[in-house]
């Protein structure tokens, strides 16, 4: 009997491996299972953690601070996806590798959920997908819809924990409502004539539409560069519209936007966060990212 008690945690860990769960050793030295969840980018991973709490183990394929547009899955990523229970994708070309990755993972139990499904889509894609702009999470109202979809799907996989997920989601949505008001209050401090952004890539239409800004991107595709005529048109736009600042973005080379600022004589502001949270420090969550962006944008455009 004593041998059985000693062996049980080990046997449980073996049984849970490969079932979309990861055995975790708790402080009480007992083994509990966490649902293995994979997503593409770190802002989504943070949302999932806020809903899933201690019931989930979340892995973003694109690590914080990195550019998702040049991400290519590694063999380790394929193994991670193969062992997961669910993949929360953003959709709309944010994960152009997804179908091939899921096929290579070869896991019949893997559930794929596209968070942007059913929401109003703006603009053009940033990966040449033609499906619409994928950056819905930069409107906090869309983030709230993501949270509800995350809650619903985690509850389907772990129905015994549905109340837990529901409580976490409700508490997080209260924080998102406060965030939405904070972002709007920051933008409201900008004189109306100055509420115009020039940013590196086409990530900001949802943010601009929600909070009353105009946005213009230096490039539509982060892997490309503007032609000589497009660059000249940008200079004319910045001067004619009296743009106060141009913004670089974390994870992308700032050289082009910095040159544009020098050529127009306006402020250059580096490191807005959109596709990634910071790898460390205070800007390491979705809410902190949005708070930071709102503060930086407001200060630069006044």
Residue pairs with C-beta under 8 A, 6 or more apart in sequence:
9 29
9 30
9 31
12 23
12 31
12 33
13 23
13 31
16 22
16 23
16 31
16 33
17 23
18 83
19 85
19 109
20 35
20 36
20 83
20 84
20 85
20 86
20 109
20 110
20 157
21 33
21 34
21 35
21 36
21 85
22 33
22 34
22 36
22 57
23 31
23 32
23 33
23 34
24 31
24 32
24 33
24 34
24 57
25 31
26 32
34 54
34 55
34 56
34 57
35 52
35 55
35 56
35 57
35 85
35 86
35 154
35 157
35 158
36 56
36 57
36 59
36 83
36 84
36 85
37 48
37 52
37 56
37 57
37 58
37 59
37 84
37 85
37 86
37 87
37 88
37 154
38 58
38 59
38 60
38 61
38 80
38 81
38 84
38 86
38 87
38 88
39 45
39 48
39 58
39 59
39 60
39 61
39 87
39 88
39 89
40 60
40 61
40 62
40 68
40 89
40 90
40 94
40 95
40 98
41 60
41 61
41 62
41 68
41 90
41 94
41 275
41 276
42 60
42 62
42 63
42 64
42 276
42 277
43 137
43 275
43 276
43 277
43 286
43 289
44 60
44 88
44 90
44 115
44 137
44 146
45 58
45 59
45 60
46 277
46 285
46 286
47 137
47 143
47 146
47 147
47 150
47 172
47 286
48 56
48 58
48 88
48 150
49 56
49 58
50 147
50 168
50 169
50 172
51 147
51 150
51 151
51 154
51 165
51 168
51 169
51 172
52 58
52 150
52 154
52 165
52 168
53 164
53 165
53 168
55 154
55 158
55 161
55 164
55 165
56 154
59 80
59 84
61 71
61 73
61 77
61 80
61 81
62 68
62 71
62 275
62 276
63 279
64 276
64 277
64 278
64 279
64 280
64 284
65 250
65 251
65 276
65 278
65 279
66 251
66 276
67 222
67 251
67 252
67 275
67 276
68 94
68 251
68 275
68 276
69 126
69 127
69 221
69 222
69 223
69 275
70 222
70 223
71 97
72 97
73 81
73 97
73 100
73 101
73 104
77 101
78 101
78 104
78 105
79 105
81 87
81 101
81 102
81 105
81 107
81 110
82 105
82 106
82 107
82 110
83 107
84 107
84 110
85 109
85 110
85 111
85 157
86 110
86 111
86 112
86 113
86 153
86 154
86 157
87 98
87 102
87 110
87 111
87 112
87 113
88 113
88 115
88 150
88 153
89 95
89 98
89 112
89 113
89 114
89 115
90 114
90 115
90 116
90 134
90 136
90 137
91 114
91 115
91 116
91 117
91 131
91 134
92 116
92 121
92 125
92 129
92 131
92 132
92 133
92 134
92 136
93 125
93 126
93 127
93 128
93 129
93 131
93 134
94 127
94 134
94 135
95 101
96 127
96 129
98 112
102 110
102 112
111 153
111 157
113 149
113 153
115 136
115 145
115 146
115 149
115 150
116 134
116 136
116 142
118 145
119 136
119 142
119 145
121 131
121 132
121 133
121 136
122 132
122 133
122 205
122 206
122 209
123 132
123 133
123 202
123 205
124 130
124 132
124 133
124 202
124 220
125 131
125 132
125 133
125 134
126 133
126 134
126 135
126 201
126 202
126 203
126 220
126 221
126 222
127 134
127 221
128 221
133 202
133 203
133 205
133 206
135 203
135 204
135 205
135 206
135 207
135 274
135 275
136 142
136 143
136 146
136 206
137 143
137 146
137 206
137 286
138 203
138 204
138 206
138 207
138 274
138 290
139 206
139 207
139 209
139 210
140 176
140 179
140 180
140 183
140 210
140 290
141 180
141 210
142 206
143 176
143 286
144 173
144 176
144 177
147 169
147 172
147 173
147 176
148 169
148 173
150 169
151 165
151 166
151 168
151 169
154 161
154 165
155 161
155 162
155 165
155 166
158 165
175 287
176 287
179 287
179 290
179 291
182 291
182 294
183 211
183 290
183 291
183 293
183 294
184 211
184 212
186 294
186 295
186 297
186 298
187 195
187 211
187 212
187 213
187 294
187 297
187 298
189 298
189 302
190 297
190 298
190 301
190 302
191 302
193 242
194 242
194 244
194 301
194 302
195 212
195 213
195 214
195 301
196 213
196 214
196 215
196 216
196 241
196 243
196 244
196 301
197 204
197 208
197 213
197 214
197 215
197 216
197 247
197 297
197 301
198 215
198 216
198 217
198 218
198 234
198 237
198 238
198 243
198 245
198 246
198 247
198 260
199 215
199 216
199 217
199 218
199 246
199 247
199 249
199 257
199 272
200 217
200 218
200 219
200 222
200 247
200 248
200 249
200 252
200 254
200 256
200 257
201 217
201 218
201 219
201 220
201 221
201 222
201 249
201 252
202 217
202 219
202 220
203 217
203 249
203 274
203 275
204 213
204 215
204 217
204 274
205 215
207 213
207 215
207 293
208 214
208 215
211 294
213 297
216 234
216 237
218 226
218 234
218 246
218 256
218 257
218 260
219 225
219 226
219 256
222 252
225 256
226 234
226 256
231 260
234 260
235 260
235 263
235 264
237 243
238 246
238 260
238 264
238 266
239 264
243 264
243 266
244 266
244 267
244 300
244 301
244 302
245 261
245 266
245 267
245 268
245 269
245 300
245 301
246 257
246 260
246 261
246 264
246 266
246 267
246 268
246 269
247 257
247 269
247 270
247 272
247 296
247 297
247 300
248 254
248 257
248 258
248 268
248 269
248 270
248 271
248 272
249 271
249 272
249 273
249 274
249 275
250 271
250 272
250 273
250 274
250 276
250 278
251 275
251 276
254 268
254 270
254 271
257 268
257 270
258 268
258 270
261 267
261 268
262 268
267 300
269 296
269 300
272 293
272 296
272 297
273 283
273 289
273 292
273 293
274 293
277 283
277 284
277 285
277 286
277 288
277 289
278 284
278 289
282 288
282 292
283 289
283 292
